[in-house]
Amino acid sequence: MTGPGQVDGASTDRASTDRASPEVTRLFALRNDPARDLARQAGAVAEACHAMAVRFHRGGRLIVFGTGGPSADAQHVAVEFVHPVIVGKRALPAISLTADVATVTGIAERDGVDAIFTHQLRYLAEPADIALGISADGDNASVLAGLVLAQELGLLTVALAGGDGGRIAGAHAADHLLTVASADPCVIKEMQVTTYHVLWELVHVFFEQPGVLDPGVVT
């Protein structure tokens, strides 16, 4: 009930919602095509996960890296594998090359930002390991350099990149490249988070299937 001169709060809320509706629709629409494109990459995602599971099975570790926002994603990925949030899931060895601020800044000061991951990989990585580089646009020089060196060292290389994969795609620096069909950095971020959560889940699916990681099954 409203008295003379009073405005119905519910009516005001509805009017505000109606005015915002086109923008709400636009924001959700921005995510539709990238989400569908990620679903179309299901086979590529599964292949990457199987290859990762094989490396883990052989004693390899996951080494993750990225700069800016993806540096936080790198740490997120590492903790997902080392300390699974789902009780009963197997913990797997993983490290983030962005977690040690002293090391990262020391390398950047002496050798330049482009070397922050290559220097660490050269001294920490083993051929059995997995290198996962994350870049919003695929053009990050330090991530690209890290992936290139990882390939030279014999690591399995996986990359998450926005758009068409940028310089990472052009350099064929990843054995498995998973892209986000968008130029919007927010959408790219959201789809990459979804992608690495799926990577985590499917790696465990392969571990739970007897015989899938046996030498005769690996191609």
N, C-alpha and C positions, 0 to 999 in steps of 0.2 A: 504494500500500500504506500502511496505517496500523497502528500498533501499539496496544496496550491503552491506553485513555484518550485516544487521539488522535482528532481530528475530521477527516474528509475535507474538504479545502479546496473541491473541486469541488462537493460536496454543500451546503456552506455557501453558496457562490455561487449555486447553483440556488435554495436556499431564499430568499435575499435577493431574487433576481430575481422569484420567484413572489409574494412579498409586495408588491413594487413594481409588479407587472404591472397591477393595476387603475388605478393612478395614471398609468402610462405610456399605457394605453389611453385614459384620459380626456383627457390632454394632446393626443394625436394627434386624438381625436374633436373637440376644440375647433376644430381647423383644417380639418376636412373641409368643413363647410358654407360657411365663408368662401372657401375655395379654389374650390369649385364655383360659388359666386356670382360670383367674379371671372371664371371661365371663361364664365359666361352673359353677362357684359358685353363679350365679345369684339368685338361689333359697335361698341359705344360706344368701346372702346379704339382700334379701327382708325380710326374717324372722327376721334378726337382726334389720332392720329398723322398722318393725312393732312393735317389742318388745320395741324399744327405743321410738317410737311414743306413745305407751301406757303409758310408764313411764312419759313422758312429759305431756300427757293428765291428768295424776293423780297428777300433781304438782311436779314431780321430776326434777332434774337438771342433766346436763351432766358434769362429772368430768373427765378430760383428763390428762394423764401423760406419760412421756417417758424421757429417758436421751440421751445426745448427740444430734445428728440430730433430733431424734424423740421428743426432748424437744421443738424444734421449731415447729414441726408438731402439738404438743399438743396445743400450743398457736394459731396456724393457725386454727385448728379445732374449738377452743373456739370462736374466733372472727367470724368465718363463721356462727355459730349459733346465737351469740348475736347481730351481726350487719351484716345481710345478704347483699351480694353484689348485689343481684337481688331485685330491687324495688318492693315492694308489698308482699314479702315473710315474713312470721311471724318470729319475733325474739324469740328465745328460750333461757332459762337460761343455761349457760355453763361457767365453769371455768377451767383454766389450773393450775395444781399444780407445774408447772415449772416457773411460772411468777415472783414469789416473791423470789428474790435472797437471801435476808436476811434470810428468813425462811428456804429455802433449804440448804444453807450453814451452818446455825446454827444447824439444825438437823444433818447434815452430820458430823459436828465437834464433837457433843456431843454423838450421838447415832450410827453413821456410815452411809455410803451411802445407805445401803440396807433399812434403815428406813425412807428415805426422803419422801416417799409417804404414807407409813402406818401411820406415826405420823399425817400427815395432814388429812388423811381419817378418822382416829379415832375421830377427833374433828370437822370435817367439814361435813362429809357425813351423809345422812339420808337414811333409808331403801328404800325409793321411788326413789332414785337417780340411775344414770347410771354411771358405771366406764368404761372408755375406755383406755386401756393400749396399747401403741405402742412400739414395739421392732423390730429391724432389723433382729434378728436371733431367737427370742423367748427364749433366754437364760438370759436376763437381770434380775439380782436378785432383784433389787428394783421394777421393773415393776411386776415381778411374785409375790413378797410379797404384793404389793398393790392390785393385783387382788384377791389373796387368802383372804386377810382381807376383801375386798369388798364383796366377796361371803358370808363370815361369818356374815357380817353386814346386809345382805339381799339385797344388790344392784344388779341390772342387770349388768353382766360383759360381755364386748366385748373386744376382743383383735385383733390387727393387727400384724402379725408376718411373718418373712421370712422363706423360706425353708419349713420344715415339722412342724413348730410351736415350735420346741425345747422343753425346760423345761415347758413352758406354756401349751403346748399340753399334755405333759406327766403328768402334775399335774392336768389336767382337770380344770384349773383355770379360764376358760372363758365359759360362757353360749353360746357365739357365737364367734368362732375362724375363722378368715379370713386370709388365708395364701397367700404368693407369691411364686410361684414355681421357685425359682432362688436362687443361692448363691452369685450373684453379688450385692454388696451393692447399687450400683447406680440404678440398675433395681428394686430392692426391694423398694427403696425410691420412685421411679416414680410410681410404681404400688400402693403403699400405699397412695400416694397423690390422685391418681385416685379413690381408694377405699373410702377414707373418703369424697371425693366430692360426690360420688354416695350415700353414707350414708346420707349426708345432703339433697340431692335432694329427695331421696325416703321417708325420714321422712316427708318431706313437702307434698309429694304425698299422704301419708296416712292421713295427716291432712285435705287435700282438698277433701277427699272422705267421704261424709256423712254416718255415721253409722259404719264405719270400726273400730272405736275405742270404740264402745259401749261394755259394759260388756259381752253381749251375743255373741259377735263376737270373743272376746279374748279367745285363747285356752291355 
